[in-house]
Amino acid sequence: MHASDFGMDTITLAGPLAAKLRAVRAAGFTQIMLAARDLVGHPDGWRAAVREVHESGLRVTGFQVLRDFEGLSGHLHDYKVDVAKAMLEMCAALRCRVLLACSSTSQHASGEPDAIARDLRKLALLALPHGIRVAYEGLSWGRHVNEFTTAWDVVQRADAPNLGLGIDSYHILATQTALAHLAAVDARKIFLVQLADFMWQEVRTPEERITTARTMRVFPGEGVHSRAIAELVLALDGMGYRGDYSFEVFNDDYTQLPLETVAARARRAALWLSEDVLGRATPPANTMRLRELAGTP
């Protein structure tokens, strides 16, 4: 793993899409995680936003996020299928190969594992013609699936080639899920890893988890769980994960800071993980650019 394996998420940055893309590129990153609102909120329409992304030269790590898709029935299920189709169209236009879907929080959704698996299999089949993989993430406040262990169970039940896991360090920290459970997961079925820390030792209730997740995450190395994040990255690397890492840092303070200030913090996190944690002594060319921009020898 090198610093080039890490990317930023637009949710961390303030301002219009074009400015975010420039800041991420200027910081030395080669990839970016996008949200649907980045496209549909563009003043010239979502296709104009797609053109800006292509012109930036950044690769799109993933597209997020499809919520509350699984476990519904009747007209609610039909409604969510329509939403999924629209998101897949945008994802495909970006030439993005990963759609993130998070576990349902809906009171109307069934918690039956086979029903959840059936719907996720359907979503994967909808994504297949576009060449898109679906990364299913267990939210730490999910109604029925709230850890990567239960998410992995339904992914296995669904048994679709383009359905896998989205791993988010925040949710692992919030639920205090033991990393030993990763041993049961096939690394080839982890389609995306998102990394973030936070500033207090624990979040005791679902409400605390939601508030912290949406307003006060920080970059890896900035919070109080640096050791746990390092252990997670080392565990994933050791089990053979070679996919992308994205910094998913929702932070109300960061959206009030200059773009270059926030991007510099992300750059430090990428260098810490790739060099200090994993000890990669010989970085490739684009990682050298990250080092030069960081002002390190």
Disulfide bonds with the S-S distance in Angstrom:
none
